[in-house]
Amino acid sequence: MSVEFWTMGAGRPGRPGSNVFSGTRQAIAAEEIGYDGIAYVDSQNLSGDCYVALALAAQATSNIKLGTGVTNSFTRHPAATASAIASIQMESDGRAYLGIGRGDSALAHLGRAPHSVTEFENYLEQLQNYLRGNEVEFEADSDLGSLGLADHSSSSRISWIAGIQPKVPVDVAATGPRVIAAAARHADRISLNVGADVERVRWGMDVAREARTKAGISEDIPFTAYISLVVHDDPEEAMRIGAGQVSLFARFSAMYGKVVGPASSEQQQVLEEIHRSYDMQQHGRGAGTQESAVTGEFARNFGIFGAPSYCVDRLSALIEAGVDRFILRGSPLDPDDPDSHTSERFIREVASALKG
């Protein structure tokens, strides 16, 4: 089984000649370091547009895969999402992928909670049909008839998309059993956001496979894992570098206050405290009340922080469980950041060992 290692980026605009570590420069750096892919966040109040970043990255790189990590089912109509990512697929010569979830910070900064699972599943079904070039029936509340047109269609279809091959794969980021099951029924890949604990990852896989069996889908589905990871000989220093990433990912396991997936009593306490203390204004930063809820033991279990051999062992266990792609967050790409060497070291001493 071949394994891919992706990093994460943000659509940070940069004027020509500026020193801003833009989304384009992030993709260039990731490709030069040796990552297999880069996934751009989609959170309009916190970063620039992910599709603009992807288009620019497609022109500036040649091999690295390009995706969203993740977009959501609220801020864009499924036709707009399909059109945007299909355009990236064309511009990148087939390197695009669509990572999508129910929405988190993108919706929170608009005063909204994530889409319901029912709304999300409906969006996924429409999105896949648009990407396949199929007809999508208008919603029941369509008001097109109020225009008094002589004639009009009763369905929607992206006329130019069928010729774009291969079809863009849809990868759902999922934590809870209902979203995992919806992903299993409609997605091409599932990205489990349950941490680096093998037991939790296997639980997510079992939920997905059971849902596919119930839906009459015989073939298996590939799995990705979102992981907070930093390579450093000193685990404490690794956790310092990756500060903020554990609480960001762990929050989804108790988003509404109830812990999902297998967890010890100590882990449940930490997850519940992250939920109670989460400050969206400090989202993804190494500060805030949510980060103080993360104990060292919890961080070491939920994330991967340590020497190369330790990282290899932890990732090997996940690969053996069936994960064939990792989207990693924690090590900076910016060469001006003194901790950027951890990204290079990961590829050189960890990824190479696992791919060899």
Secondary structure, 3 states (H helix, E strand, C coil): CCCEEEEEECECCCCCCCCCCCHHHHHHHHHHHCCCEEEECCCCCCCECHHHHHHHHHHHCCCCEEEECCEECCCCCHHHHHHHHHHHHHHCCCCEEEEEECCCHHHHCCCCCCCCHHHHHHHHHHHHHHHCCCCEECCCCCCHHHHCCCCCCCEECCCCHHHCCCCCCEEEEECCHHHHHHHHHHCCEEEECCCCCHHHHHHHHHHHHHHHHHCCCCCCCCEEEEEEEEECCCHHHHHHHCCCHHHHHHHHHHCCCCCCCCCCHHHHHHHHHHHHHCCHHHCCCCCCHHHHCCCHHHHHHHCEEECHHHHHHHHHHHHHHCEEEEEEECCCCCCCCCCCHHHHHHHHHHHHHHHC
